[in-house]
Amino acid sequence: MNHLKNFFVEDDGMGVVEVILIIVVLIAMVAVFKDQITDLVENIWDSINSDAQKIY
């Protein structure tokens, strides 16, 4: 019975601090790799457009 009580009382979820740290790390990665991300997205978009023109 004690194990069942502990299961409902446990508070091991992700906290606000962890979420903020993850967001900060993601923003920092985007800032560092901005040029590479932009080039990648542009290449993907160009590829989609060229393949779509082949269909039409």
N, C-alpha and C positions, 0 to 999 in steps of 0.2 A: 504494500500500500504506500510505503514511503517513496518508492521509485516513481509511482504514478504522480504523487504530489510534486516531487522534484521536476518531473517532466513538464508540468504546467507552470511551475514557478520560474524555470530557467529563462534567462534573458540573454541569450547568446547571439542575438540578431546583429545585423550591420547597423552601426550607429551613424550619427550625423557626421562625426569627425572623419570616419572612414570614407563616407561618400564624398565629402569635400576634398579629401586627399586624392581620391581617384579623379575627380573633376580637374583638380589643379595639375595632376600629372598629364592628363589628356590634353589640356590646354597648352601645357609646356611642349608636349610632343608635336602638336599642330604648329606651334610657333617655330620650332626648330626645323621641322620638315615641310614647311609651307611650300617652298618652291617645288620639291619633289612631288608633293600631293597635287599641286596645281598641274604639273606636267602630266602626271598619271591620269588625272581626270580629263584633261584635254585630249590625250591620246585615246582614251576609252571613248570619249564622245565622238572624235573623228572617225574611229573605227565603226561605231554604230551608224553614223551618218553615211559612210561609204558603203557599208553593207545594205543599208536601207535603200540607197540609190540603185543598187544592183537589182533589188526586187521590183522597183518601179521602172 
